[in-house]
Amino acid sequence: MDCELPPLACQLKRIADDLTQPDVDGFIATLFATLIGAAVALAGSFWLERRRAKQEEARELSNAKARANERYEERLDTLLFKVIESLGERMRDLHTRPAVIWEPPQALYAAIDTARMVGRGDDAEALKQLKLATGRVAAIENSEDQHRDTRVVGQIIRSWREGAVDSVKTSERFGGLAIGP
């Protein structure tokens, strides 16, 4: 040892010298650790913000899809309401003038075609089958049979739009009606 004082005094002198001299190595180590900690915190914050932004984007996309689907359903329901009104008019005509052969009015076909333009996927197929079914119903010469099948078409539309059956089942039901007995 280079200290000439008793060992305890020597140790105290060494501690006092260490406290009064700058500790460059300790300072650099502390600074380095602080910078690494800040970088880790910054990376964590960045990752959490990206994750939050992705979740927000997914939520907005989901909401936009839900709103678009709602508008689609409302539009399709509005168009199908026009179809049902036309069918109702035909049923009234059958009660007042049973011998009249029904030529599907252009308004009915126009409403069905407009609904087909709006319809997507299985809905469009169901609407195609609806048009075929109304054409078949219009060709029925017996007014009682025509009245019954017109009512059936309206019931199929109603059960479809109320959610009792899906588009595929509706398409099958219209298809069965289009083929006839």
C-alpha positions as CSV (number, residue, x, y, z in Angstrom):
1,M,0.0,0.0,0.0
2,D,1.2,3.5,-0.6
3,C,-0.7,5.0,2.3
4,E,1.5,5.5,5.4
5,L,-1.4,6.0,7.8
6,P,-3.1,3.2,9.8
7,P,-5.3,1.0,7.6
8,L,-8.6,2.6,8.7
9,A,-7.3,6.1,8.2
10,C,-5.8,5.0,4.9
11,Q,-9.2,3.7,3.7
12,L,-10.9,7.0,4.8
13,K,-8.3,9.0,2.9
14,R,-8.8,6.9,-0.2
15,I,-12.6,7.4,0.0
16,A,-12.2,11.2,0.5
17,D,-9.9,11.3,-2.5
18,D,-12.4,9.3,-4.6
19,L,-15.2,11.7,-3.6
20,T,-13.2,14.8,-4.5
21,Q,-11.9,13.6,-7.9
22,P,-14.1,13.4,-10.9
23,D,-15.3,9.9,-11.8
24,V,-15.3,10.0,-15.6
25,D,-15.8,6.3,-16.0
26,G,-18.8,6.3,-13.7
27,F,-20.2,9.4,-15.4
28,I,-19.9,7.8,-18.8
29,A,-21.5,4.5,-17.6
30,T,-24.4,6.4,-16.0
31,L,-24.9,8.5,-19.1
32,F,-24.8,5.4,-21.3
33,A,-27.3,3.6,-19.1
34,T,-29.6,6.6,-19.1
35,L,-29.4,6.8,-22.9
36,I,-30.1,3.1,-23.3
37,G,-33.1,3.4,-20.9
38,A,-34.4,6.4,-22.9
39,A,-34.1,4.5,-26.2
40,V,-35.9,1.5,-24.8
41,A,-38.7,3.7,-23.4
42,L,-38.9,5.5,-26.8
43,A,-39.1,2.3,-28.7
44,G,-41.7,1.0,-26.3
45,S,-43.8,4.1,-26.6
46,F,-43.5,4.0,-30.4
47,W,-44.6,0.3,-30.5
48,L,-47.5,1.0,-28.1
49,E,-48.6,4.0,-30.3
50,R,-48.4,1.9,-33.5
51,R,-50.4,-0.8,-31.9
52,R,-53.1,1.7,-30.6
53,A,-53.2,3.3,-34.1
54,K,-53.7,-0.1,-35.8
55,Q,-56.5,-1.0,-33.3
56,E,-58.1,2.4,-33.9
57,E,-57.9,1.9,-37.7
58,A,-59.3,-1.6,-37.4
59,R,-62.2,-0.3,-35.3
60,E,-62.9,2.6,-37.7
61,L,-62.8,0.1,-40.6
62,S,-65.2,-2.2,-38.8
63,N,-67.5,0.7,-38.1
64,A,-67.4,1.9,-41.7
65,K,-68.2,-1.6,-42.9
66,A,-71.1,-1.8,-40.4
67,R,-72.4,1.6,-41.6
68,A,-72.1,0.6,-45.3
69,N,-73.8,-2.7,-44.6
70,E,-76.6,-0.9,-42.8
71,R,-77.1,1.5,-45.7
72,Y,-77.0,-1.5,-48.1
73,E,-79.7,-3.3,-46.1
74,E,-81.9,-0.1,-45.9
75,R,-81.6,0.5,-49.6
76,L,-82.4,-3.1,-50.4
77,D,-85.3,-3.1,-48.0
78,T,-86.7,0.1,-49.6
79,L,-86.5,-1.4,-53.1
80,L,-88.1,-4.6,-52.0
81,F,-90.8,-2.6,-50.3
82,K,-91.7,-1.3,-53.8
83,V,-91.8,-4.9,-55.0
84,I,-94.1,-5.9,-52.3
85,E,-96.3,-2.8,-53.0
86,S,-96.6,-4.0,-56.6
87,L,-97.4,-7.5,-55.5
88,G,-100.1,-6.1,-53.2
89,E,-101.6,-4.1,-56.0
90,R,-101.8,-7.3,-58.1
91,M,-103.5,-9.1,-55.2
92,R,-106.1,-6.3,-55.0
93,D,-106.6,-6.5,-58.8
94,L,-107.2,-10.3,-58.5
95,H,-109.9,-9.6,-56.0
96,T,-111.7,-7.0,-58.1
97,R,-111.0,-8.4,-61.6
98,P,-110.1,-12.1,-61.2
99,A,-110.3,-12.9,-64.9
100,V,-107.5,-10.4,-65.9
101,I,-104.3,-12.1,-66.9
102,W,-101.4,-10.4,-65.2
103,E,-98.7,-9.0,-67.2
104,P,-96.0,-8.0,-64.7
105,P,-96.0,-4.3,-64.7
106,Q,-92.9,-2.6,-65.7
107,A,-92.7,-0.9,-62.3
108,L,-92.4,-4.3,-60.7
109,Y,-89.6,-5.5,-63.0
110,A,-87.9,-2.1,-62.7
111,A,-88.0,-2.4,-58.9
112,I,-86.6,-5.9,-59.0
113,D,-83.9,-4.9,-61.5
114,T,-82.9,-1.9,-59.4
115,A,-82.7,-4.1,-56.3
116,R,-80.6,-6.6,-58.3
117,M,-78.2,-3.7,-59.2
118,V,-77.9,-2.9,-55.5
119,G,-77.8,-6.5,-54.4
120,R,-74.5,-8.3,-53.7
121,G,-73.6,-11.9,-53.8
122,D,-76.3,-14.2,-52.6
123,D,-78.8,-11.3,-52.4
124,A,-78.4,-10.6,-56.1
125,E,-79.0,-14.3,-56.9
126,A,-82.1,-14.3,-54.8
127,L,-83.4,-11.2,-56.6
128,K,-82.7,-12.9,-60.0
129,Q,-84.8,-15.9,-58.8
130,L,-87.5,-13.4,-57.6
131,K,-87.7,-12.0,-61.1
132,L,-88.0,-15.5,-62.6
133,A,-90.7,-16.4,-60.0
134,T,-92.8,-13.3,-60.7
135,G,-92.6,-14.1,-64.4
136,R,-93.9,-17.6,-63.8
137,V,-96.6,-16.3,-61.5
138,A,-97.6,-13.8,-64.2
139,A,-98.0,-16.6,-66.7
140,I,-100.5,-18.5,-64.5
141,E,-104.0,-18.2,-66.1
142,N,-106.0,-19.4,-63.0
143,S,-106.5,-16.3,-60.9
144,E,-106.8,-18.3,-57.7
145,D,-103.5,-20.0,-58.3
146,Q,-102.0,-16.7,-59.3
147,H,-103.3,-15.1,-56.1
148,R,-101.9,-17.9,-54.0
149,D,-98.4,-17.7,-55.7
150,T,-98.3,-13.9,-55.5
151,R,-99.0,-14.2,-51.8
152,V,-96.2,-16.8,-51.5
153,V,-93.8,-14.5,-53.2
154,G,-94.6,-11.7,-50.7
155,Q,-94.2,-14.1,-47.8
156,I,-90.8,-15.3,-49.1
157,I,-89.6,-11.7,-49.4
158,R,-90.9,-10.9,-45.9
159,S,-89.3,-13.9,-44.2
160,W,-86.0,-13.1,-46.0
161,R,-85.9,-9.5,-45.0
162,E,-87.0,-10.3,-41.4
163,G,-84.0,-12.6,-41.2
164,A,-86.0,-15.8,-40.8
165,V,-84.1,-17.3,-43.8
166,D,-80.9,-16.3,-45.5
167,S,-80.4,-15.3,-49.1
168,V,-79.4,-18.8,-50.2
169,K,-82.6,-20.4,-48.8
170,T,-84.6,-17.5,-50.3
171,S,-83.1,-18.1,-53.7
172,E,-84.0,-21.8,-53.4
173,R,-87.5,-20.9,-52.4
174,F,-87.9,-18.5,-55.3
175,G,-86.3,-21.0,-57.6
176,G,-88.9,-23.6,-56.6
177,L,-91.6,-21.2,-57.3
178,A,-90.2,-20.2,-60.6
179,I,-90.1,-23.8,-61.7
180,G,-93.7,-24.3,-60.7
181,P,-95.6,-27.6,-60.0
